[in-house]
């Protein structure tokens, strides 16, 4: 074994590079992974400061990548926000990234609803609630769900027996 391979700073840096080549990581996530592998917390803190100074690790870039990926897979803003928070991204970065994403959340919800349930309206309250819960679990807010799906109204259903595209 070479002399350099025994230096924990170099080993920690190599491990960080291996992790970062696979995908972006938040600073907190990278810190947790490195300390879980047995590296001293002070070494990891210094390494992360060095990597951040070299722009090799960035919470902004991580947040942008995660938002882009989750939007493309049909997740709503609340789910994305909670995932970023769980990964240790600062609330200011989360808010800034979600605002700059320029996503039409109503349209994304509409697409997810139509993909899962088709364009017909729910035939019963139970079905409507099931659809709303599905969209809630995907991270869409209640007000957005009601704005796009409409609130449950049996009187409207009784007057309109035809299938209605919720795009209208």
C-alpha positions as CSV (number, residue, x, y, z in Angstrom):
1,X,0.0,0.0,0.0
2,X,1.3,3.4,-0.9
3,X,2.0,5.9,1.9
4,X,-0.7,8.3,0.6
5,X,-3.4,5.6,0.8
6,X,-3.1,5.5,4.5
7,X,-3.8,9.3,4.9
8,X,-7.4,9.6,6.1
9,X,-7.8,13.0,4.4
10,X,-6.9,11.6,1.0
11,X,-9.0,8.5,1.5
12,X,-12.0,10.7,2.5
13,X,-11.5,12.9,-0.6
14,X,-11.3,9.8,-2.8
15,X,-14.5,8.4,-1.3
16,X,-16.2,11.8,-1.7
17,X,-15.2,11.9,-5.4
18,X,-16.5,8.4,-5.9
19,X,-19.8,9.4,-4.4
20,X,-20.0,12.6,-6.4
21,X,-19.3,10.9,-9.7
22,X,-22.5,8.8,-9.3
23,X,-24.8,11.8,-8.7
24,X,-25.1,15.2,-6.9
25,X,-25.2,15.1,-3.1
26,X,-26.2,17.8,-0.6
27,X,-23.4,18.8,1.8
28,X,-25.3,17.2,4.7
29,X,-25.9,14.0,2.8
30,X,-22.2,13.7,1.9
31,X,-21.3,14.5,5.5
32,X,-23.5,11.7,6.7
33,X,-22.2,9.2,4.2
34,X,-18.5,10.0,4.9
35,X,-18.9,9.9,8.7
36,X,-20.9,6.6,8.4
37,X,-17.8,5.2,6.6
38,X,-15.7,6.0,9.7
39,X,-14.1,9.3,8.7
40,X,-13.6,11.8,11.5
41,X,-16.1,14.6,11.5
42,X,-13.5,17.4,11.5
43,X,-11.8,15.9,8.5
44,X,-15.2,15.6,6.7
45,X,-16.1,19.2,7.6
46,X,-12.7,20.5,6.2
47,X,-13.1,18.4,3.1
48,X,-16.6,19.6,2.5
49,X,-15.5,23.2,2.8
50,X,-12.7,22.5,0.3
51,X,-15.1,20.8,-2.1
52,X,-17.6,23.7,-1.8
53,X,-14.8,26.2,-2.5
54,X,-13.9,24.3,-5.6
55,X,-17.6,24.2,-6.5
56,X,-17.6,20.4,-6.5
57,X,-20.4,20.1,-4.0
58,X,-23.3,22.6,-4.1
59,X,-26.6,22.5,-2.3
60,X,-28.0,24.8,-5.0
61,X,-27.0,22.4,-7.8
62,X,-28.2,19.4,-5.9
63,X,-31.6,21.1,-5.3
64,X,-32.0,22.0,-8.9
65,X,-31.1,18.5,-10.1
66,X,-33.6,16.9,-7.6
67,X,-36.4,19.3,-8.5
68,X,-35.9,18.7,-12.2
69,X,-35.9,14.9,-11.7
70,X,-38.9,14.9,-9.4
71,X,-41.0,17.2,-11.6
72,X,-40.2,15.0,-14.6
73,X,-41.5,12.0,-12.7
74,X,-44.7,13.9,-11.6
75,X,-44.2,14.8,-8.0
76,X,-45.6,18.0,-6.5
77,X,-43.9,20.8,-4.7
78,X,-44.7,19.6,-1.1
79,X,-43.1,16.2,-1.7
80,X,-40.0,17.8,-3.3
81,X,-39.7,20.3,-0.5
82,X,-39.8,17.6,2.2
83,X,-37.3,15.4,0.3
84,X,-34.9,18.4,0.1
85,X,-35.4,19.2,3.7
86,X,-34.7,15.5,4.6
87,X,-31.4,15.7,2.7
88,X,-30.3,18.7,4.7
89,X,-30.8,21.5,2.2
90,X,-31.4,25.0,3.7
91,X,-35.0,26.3,3.6
92,X,-33.9,29.4,1.7
93,X,-32.3,27.3,-1.0
94,X,-35.4,25.1,-1.2
95,X,-37.7,28.1,-1.6
96,X,-35.5,29.7,-4.2
97,X,-35.1,26.5,-6.2
98,X,-38.8,25.8,-6.3
99,X,-39.6,29.4,-7.3
100,X,-37.0,29.4,-10.0
101,X,-38.2,26.0,-11.4
102,X,-41.0,27.7,-13.4
103,X,-43.3,24.7,-13.1
104,X,-47.1,24.9,-13.7
105,X,-48.1,22.8,-10.7
106,X,-51.7,22.8,-11.8
107,X,-50.8,21.4,-15.2
108,X,-48.5,18.8,-13.6
109,X,-51.3,17.7,-11.3
110,X,-53.7,17.5,-14.2
111,X,-51.3,15.4,-16.2
112,X,-50.8,13.0,-13.2
113,X,-54.5,12.8,-12.6
114,X,-55.3,12.0,-16.2
115,X,-52.4,9.5,-16.5
116,X,-53.6,7.6,-13.4
117,X,-57.4,7.9,-13.6
118,X,-58.2,9.1,-17.2
119,X,-60.3,12.1,-17.9
120,X,-63.6,11.1,-16.3
121,X,-64.8,12.6,-13.1
122,X,-65.1,10.6,-9.9
123,X,-68.4,8.7,-9.6
124,X,-68.6,8.7,-5.9
125,X,-67.2,10.6,-2.9
126,X,-65.0,7.5,-2.1
127,X,-63.5,7.5,-5.5
128,X,-63.0,11.3,-5.4
129,X,-61.3,11.0,-2.0
130,X,-59.1,8.2,-3.2
131,X,-57.9,10.3,-6.2
132,X,-57.3,13.3,-3.9
133,X,-55.3,11.2,-1.5
134,X,-53.2,9.8,-4.4
135,X,-52.4,13.3,-5.5
136,X,-51.7,14.4,-1.9
137,X,-49.2,11.6,-1.5
138,X,-47.5,12.7,-4.7
139,X,-46.9,16.1,-3.0
140,X,-49.6,18.4,-4.3
141,X,-51.3,20.8,-1.9
142,X,-55.0,20.5,-1.1
143,X,-55.9,23.8,-2.6
144,X,-54.2,22.8,-5.9
145,X,-56.0,19.5,-5.9
146,X,-59.4,21.2,-5.3
147,X,-58.7,23.8,-7.9
148,X,-57.9,21.2,-10.6
149,X,-60.2,18.4,-9.6
150,X,-62.9,20.5,-8.1
151,X,-64.5,19.8,-4.7
152,X,-66.8,16.9,-4.3
153,X,-70.3,17.9,-5.3
154,X,-72.9,15.2,-5.8
155,X,-75.4,17.7,-7.3
156,X,-73.0,18.4,-10.2
157,X,-72.6,14.7,-10.8
158,X,-76.4,14.1,-10.9
159,X,-76.8,16.9,-13.5
160,X,-73.8,15.7,-15.6
161,X,-73.8,12.0,-16.4
162,X,-71.2,12.3,-19.2
163,X,-67.5,11.8,-18.8
164,X,-65.9,15.2,-18.3
165,X,-62.2,16.0,-19.1
166,X,-60.8,17.8,-16.0
167,X,-58.8,19.8,-18.5
168,X,-61.8,22.0,-19.1
